[in-house]
Amino acid sequence: MVRFLLKRLLLAVSVLLAVSIVSFLMFFALPRDPVTGMCPKNCNAERLERVRTELGLNDPKPTQYVNYMKGIFVGRDLGSAQGGKCEAPCLGYSYVNSESVTDTFARVLPVTLNIVLPAAVLWLALGVGLGMISALRRGSLLDRISIGLTLTFASLQLYFVGAVLLLVFVYSLKILPTPRYVPFLENPIEWARGLVLAWVTLALLFSAIYARLSRAQMLETLSEDFVRTARAKGVAKRNVYGRHALRAAITPIVTIAGIDVGAALGGTVITETTFGIQGLGRTAVEAVRQGDLPTIMATVLVSALFVVVANIVVDLLYAFIDPRVRLG
């Protein structure tokens, strides 16, 4: 286990390093002067030069990259910005927002986490549960209804479902408030009321995909020799389906779930925009629109980190879900 973790961590560091180099070259090593996009339109030549000096953009490109990565771990000096010191982890300074990117992320990242993680629990529970029941009752009325519903929801777009839910529950029935983020510890009830539409929207669309995948995997597993052997030996159906078939069928689902959750944590752009919630995804879109390069690069790095961590967690779960898998 320790050896496996070390190998995966080394691979994760290599991936993140490669992502940081590529994103840095894309945003800071291009012929276009990045300062013109980072500084507001009313910046004069003197302020542009000061911003260029504070961010070290007059230094050679390798030095700029080393300073940027150094700032993530030990902080860096940004001149007059932030009082001259950007504490670690320093992801750069946004002259568009007049604050460090770290402070921006500290404000918007919890919003995205509170949208994605509860929604993931809902779509996994609903999708996998419906898919497994549908597979066990193949050909029944429930199976046909399930197939019809999953096809319908899988065909819908997130912004359409979100708009319909807003129209019905917020503007027509008025049983829910306008979606907003309230910290859980501040008011758990308002936290749930403010985000429940975003959760349901994501859960409806993702659960449709997971239901179809779970059904297909379960049907394939039920035709395996070890399942037929267990049933021939008189093992109770509950044990055959729950302890043997389910554990074998769920492995590829865990893989896809890890990728989906990791990618969603990098920013649920459409969801946040539809419901007017300021999370990481909406912040990234605004950064692209305003040419806020430090925020864009930091978003790329954080998104890559989420995907890498999610894949490591998935690999570790394999050993607990499927006894045939050995980590080494």
C-alpha positions as CSV (number, residue, x, y, z in Angstrom):
1,M,0.0,0.0,0.0
2,V,2.8,2.5,0.9
3,R,4.7,1.7,-2.2
4,F,1.5,2.2,-4.3
5,L,0.8,5.5,-2.7
6,L,4.3,6.7,-3.3
7,K,4.1,5.8,-6.9
8,R,0.8,7.5,-7.3
9,L,1.9,10.6,-5.5
10,L,5.0,10.8,-7.7
11,L,2.8,10.4,-10.8
12,A,0.4,13.1,-9.5
13,V,3.3,15.5,-8.9
14,S,4.6,14.9,-12.4
15,V,1.1,15.5,-13.9
16,L,0.6,18.7,-11.9
17,L,4.1,19.9,-12.8
18,A,3.4,19.3,-16.5
19,V,0.1,21.2,-16.3
20,S,1.8,24.1,-14.5
21,I,4.4,24.3,-17.2
22,V,2.0,24.2,-20.1
23,S,-0.5,26.7,-18.6
24,F,2.4,29.0,-17.7
25,L,3.7,28.9,-21.3
26,M,0.2,29.5,-22.6
27,F,-0.5,32.5,-20.5
28,F,2.8,34.2,-19.7
29,A,5.3,33.1,-22.4
30,L,3.2,34.3,-25.3
31,P,4.3,37.3,-27.4
32,R,1.3,39.3,-26.1
33,D,2.1,41.3,-23.0
34,P,-0.1,39.7,-20.2
35,V,-0.1,43.0,-18.2
36,T,-2.4,44.6,-20.6
37,G,-5.0,42.0,-19.8
38,M,-4.4,42.0,-16.0
39,C,-4.4,45.7,-15.4
40,P,-7.7,47.7,-15.8
41,K,-8.3,49.8,-18.9
42,N,-7.4,53.0,-17.0
43,C,-3.9,51.9,-16.3
44,N,-1.3,54.4,-17.6
45,A,2.2,53.5,-18.8
46,E,3.7,54.1,-15.4
47,R,1.3,51.7,-13.7
48,L,1.7,49.1,-16.4
49,E,5.4,49.1,-15.8
50,R,5.0,48.9,-12.0
51,V,2.7,45.9,-12.4
52,R,5.2,44.3,-14.8
53,T,7.9,44.8,-12.2
54,E,5.9,43.6,-9.2
55,L,4.9,40.4,-11.0
56,G,8.5,39.8,-12.2
57,L,7.5,39.9,-15.8
58,N,10.7,41.6,-16.8
59,D,12.6,38.6,-15.6
60,P,13.6,35.7,-18.0
61,K,10.7,33.2,-18.5
62,P,12.4,30.4,-16.5
63,T,12.9,32.7,-13.6
64,Q,9.2,33.8,-13.7
65,Y,8.1,30.2,-13.6
66,V,10.4,29.3,-10.7
67,N,9.2,32.4,-8.8
68,Y,5.5,31.5,-9.5
69,M,6.0,27.9,-8.2
70,K,8.0,29.1,-5.3
71,G,5.2,31.4,-4.3
72,I,2.8,28.5,-4.1
73,F,4.9,26.9,-1.3
74,V,6.6,29.7,0.5
75,G,4.9,32.9,-0.7
76,R,6.4,35.7,-2.7
77,D,6.9,39.5,-2.7
78,L,4.6,41.4,-5.0
79,G,5.8,44.9,-4.2
80,S,3.0,47.3,-3.2
81,A,0.3,44.7,-3.9
82,Q,-1.1,43.1,-0.7
83,G,1.2,45.1,1.4
84,G,4.2,43.7,-0.5
85,K,3.8,40.1,0.6
86,C,1.6,37.3,-0.8
87,E,1.5,34.5,1.7
88,A,1.7,30.9,0.7
89,P,-0.1,29.4,-1.1
90,C,0.3,32.4,-3.4
91,L,-1.4,31.8,-6.7
92,G,-0.7,35.3,-8.0
93,Y,-2.4,38.6,-7.7
94,S,-5.4,39.8,-9.6
95,Y,-5.2,43.5,-10.6
96,V,-8.7,43.1,-12.0
97,N,-10.2,42.2,-8.6
98,S,-7.5,44.0,-6.6
99,E,-6.9,41.0,-4.4
100,S,-4.7,37.9,-4.4
101,V,-6.1,34.9,-6.3
102,T,-5.7,32.9,-3.1
103,D,-8.2,35.2,-1.3
104,T,-10.6,34.9,-4.3
105,F,-10.4,31.1,-4.2
106,A,-10.9,31.0,-0.4
107,R,-14.2,32.8,-1.0
108,V,-15.5,30.9,-4.1
109,L,-14.1,27.4,-3.7
110,P,-16.3,26.5,-0.6
111,V,-19.3,27.4,-2.8
112,T,-18.4,25.0,-5.5
113,L,-17.6,22.3,-2.9
114,N,-21.0,22.7,-1.3
115,I,-22.7,22.4,-4.7
116,V,-20.8,19.4,-6.1
117,L,-20.3,17.1,-3.1
118,P,-24.0,16.9,-1.9
119,A,-25.1,16.7,-5.6
120,A,-22.6,13.8,-6.2
121,V,-24.1,11.9,-3.2
122,L,-27.6,12.4,-4.7
123,W,-26.8,11.3,-8.2
124,L,-24.7,8.3,-7.2
125,A,-27.4,7.1,-4.7
126,L,-30.3,7.7,-7.2
127,G,-28.5,6.6,-10.3
128,V,-26.7,3.5,-9.0
129,G,-29.8,2.4,-7.0
130,L,-32.2,2.8,-9.9
131,G,-29.8,1.0,-12.3
132,M,-29.3,-2.0,-10.0
133,I,-33.0,-2.4,-9.3
134,S,-33.7,-2.1,-13.0
135,A,-31.2,-4.8,-13.8
136,L,-32.5,-7.2,-11.2
137,R,-36.0,-6.7,-12.6
138,R,-35.1,-6.8,-16.3
139,G,-38.1,-6.6,-18.6
140,S,-40.5,-5.5,-15.9
141,L,-42.6,-2.4,-16.0
142,L,-40.2,-0.7,-13.6
143,D,-37.3,-1.5,-15.9
144,R,-39.1,0.0,-18.9
145,I,-40.1,3.1,-16.9
146,S,-36.5,3.5,-15.7
147,I,-35.2,3.2,-19.3
148,G,-37.6,5.9,-20.5
149,L,-36.8,8.3,-17.6
150,T,-33.1,7.9,-18.0
151,L,-33.2,8.5,-21.7
152,T,-35.3,11.6,-21.2
153,F,-33.1,13.2,-18.5
154,A,-29.9,12.2,-20.3
155,S,-31.2,14.1,-23.4
156,L,-31.9,17.3,-21.5
157,Q,-29.5,20.2,-21.0
158,L,-28.5,21.4,-17.6
159,Y,-29.4,25.0,-18.2
160,F,-32.9,24.0,-19.4
161,V,-33.6,21.8,-16.3
162,G,-32.2,24.5,-14.0
163,A,-34.4,27.2,-15.6
164,V,-37.5,25.1,-15.3
165,L,-36.9,24.3,-11.7
166,L,-36.3,28.0,-11.0
167,L,-39.5,29.0,-12.8
168,V,-41.6,26.4,-10.9
169,F,-40.2,26.4,-7.4
170,V,-38.9,30.0,-7.0
171,Y,-41.0,32.3,-9.2
172,S,-44.3,30.4,-9.5
173,L,-44.8,28.3,-6.3
174,K,-42.4,30.5,-4.3
175,I,-41.6,27.7,-1.9
176,L,-37.8,28.2,-2.3
177,P,-35.7,31.3,-2.1
178,T,-33.5,32.6,-4.9
179,P,-30.5,30.2,-5.0
180,R,-27.6,31.5,-2.9
181,Y,-24.8,30.2,-0.8
182,V,-25.1,30.4,3.0
183,P,-22.4,28.7,5.0
184,F,-23.6,25.5,6.6
185,L,-22.4,26.4,10.1
186,E,-24.1,29.8,9.9
187,N,-27.6,28.4,9.0
188,P,-27.9,24.7,7.9
189,I,-31.6,25.1,6.8
190,E,-30.9,28.1,4.6
191,W,-27.8,26.4,3.3
192,A,-29.9,23.5,2.1
193,R,-32.7,25.8,0.8
194,G,-30.3,28.0,-1.1
195,L,-28.5,25.1,-2.9
196,V,-31.1,22.4,-3.2
197,L,-32.1,23.4,-6.8
198,A,-28.5,23.2,-7.9
199,W,-28.2,19.7,-6.3
200,V,-31.4,18.4,-7.9
201,T,-30.5,19.7,-11.3
202,L,-27.1,18.0,-11.3
203,A,-28.5,14.9,-9.7
204,L,-31.2,14.5,-12.3
205,L,-28.9,14.7,-15.3
206,F,-26.0,12.7,-13.8
207,S,-28.2,10.0,-12.2
208,A,-29.7,9.3,-15.6
209,I,-26.2,8.5,-17.0
210,Y,-25.3,6.4,-13.9
211,A,-28.5,4.5,-13.9
212,R,-27.9,3.3,-17.5
213,L,-24.3,2.5,-16.8
214,S,-25.2,0.7,-13.6
215,R,-27.9,-1.4,-15.3
216,A,-25.5,-2.4,-18.1
217,Q,-22.7,-3.4,-15.7
218,M,-25.1,-5.3,-13.4
219,L,-26.6,-7.3,-16.3
220,E,-23.1,-8.2,-17.5
221,T,-22.0,-9.2,-14.0
222,L,-25.1,-11.4,-13.4
223,S,-24.1,-13.4,-16.5
224,E,-20.7,-14.2,-15.1
225,D,-19.7,-17.7,-14.0
226,F,-19.1,-16.9,-10.4
227,V,-22.6,-15.5,-10.0
228,R,-24.1,-18.6,-11.5
229,T,-22.0,-20.8,-9.3
230,A,-23.0,-18.9,-6.2
231,R,-26.6,-19.3,-7.0
232,A,-26.2,-23.0,-7.9
233,K,-24.7,-23.5,-4.4
234,G,-27.8,-22.1,-2.8
235,V,-26.3,-18.8,-1.6
236,A,-29.1,-16.4,-0.7
237,K,-30.0,-13.9,-3.4
238,R,-29.3,-11.0,-1.1
239,N,-25.7,-12.2,-0.7
240,V,-25.3,-13.0,-4.4
241,Y,-26.5,-9.7,-5.5
242,G,-25.2,-7.5,-2.7
243,R,-21.8,-9.1,-1.7
244,H,-20.7,-10.5,-5.1
245,A,-22.4,-9.1,-8.1
246,L,-22.7,-5.5,-6.8
247,R,-19.1,-5.2,-5.8
248,A,-17.9,-6.5,-9.2
249,A,-20.3,-4.3,-11.2
250,I,-19.6,-1.1,-9.3
251,T,-15.8,-0.9,-10.0
252,P,-16.1,0.9,-13.4
253,I,-18.8,3.1,-12.0
254,V,-16.4,4.3,-9.3
255,T,-13.9,5.1,-11.9
256,I,-16.2,7.3,-13.9
257,A,-17.6,8.9,-10.7
258,G,-14.1,9.9,-9.6
259,I,-13.5,11.6,-12.9
260,D,-16.9,13.3,-12.9
261,V,-16.6,14.6,-9.3
262,G,-13.0,15.7,-9.8
263,A,-13.9,17.6,-13.0
264,A,-17.0,19.1,-11.4
265,L,-15.0,20.4,-8.5
266,G,-12.9,22.3,-11.0
267,G,-16.0,24.4,-11.6
268,T,-19.6,23.8,-12.4
269,V,-19.8,26.7,-14.8
270,I,-23.3,26.2,-16.3
271,T,-24.9,25.4,-12.9
272,E,-23.4,28.4,-11.2
273,T,-24.3,30.7,-14.1
274,T,-27.8,29.3,-14.3
275,F,-28.6,29.9,-10.6
276,G,-26.5,33.0,-10.2
277,I,-24.1,31.5,-7.6
278,Q,-20.6,32.8,-7.5
279,G,-18.4,29.7,-7.4
280,L,-15.1,28.6,-8.9
281,G,-16.6,27.9,-12.4
282,R,-18.4,31.3,-12.7
283,T,-15.2,33.0,-11.4
284,A,-13.2,31.3,-14.1
285,V,-15.6,32.4,-16.8
286,E,-15.4,36.0,-15.6
287,A,-11.6,35.8,-15.5
288,V,-11.5,34.7,-19.1
289,R,-13.9,37.5,-20.1
290,Q,-11.8,40.1,-18.3
291,G,-8.4,38.7,-19.3
292,D,-7.5,38.0,-15.6
293,L,-4.5,35.6,-16.4
294,P,-3.4,34.9,-12.8
295,T,-6.9,33.7,-11.9
296,I,-7.2,31.6,-15.1
297,M,-3.9,29.9,-14.5
298,A,-4.7,29.2,-10.9
299,T,-8.1,27.7,-11.9
300,V,-6.3,25.4,-14.3
301,L,-3.9,24.2,-11.6
302,V,-6.7,23.7,-9.0
303,S,-8.9,21.9,-11.4
304,A,-6.0,19.6,-12.3
305,L,-5.3,19.0,-8.6
306,F,-8.9,17.9,-8.1
307,V,-8.9,15.5,-10.9
308,V,-5.5,14.0,-9.8
309,V,-6.7,13.6,-6.2
310,A,-10.0,12.0,-7.3
311,N,-8.1,9.4,-9.4
312,I,-5.9,8.5,-6.4
313,V,-8.9,8.1,-4.2
314,V,-10.6,5.9,-6.9
315,D,-7.5,3.7,-7.1
316,L,-7.5,3.2,-3.3
317,L,-11.2,2.4,-3.3
318,Y,-10.6,-0.4,-5.8
319,A,-8.9,-2.6,-3.2
320,F,-11.9,-2.3,-0.8
321,I,-14.6,-2.7,-3.4
322,D,-13.2,-5.6,-5.4
323,P,-11.0,-8.2,-3.6
324,R,-9.6,-9.2,-7.0
325,V,-7.7,-5.9,-7.2
326,R,-4.4,-5.7,-5.5
327,L,-2.4,-2.6,-5.0
328,G,1.2,-2.9,-5.7
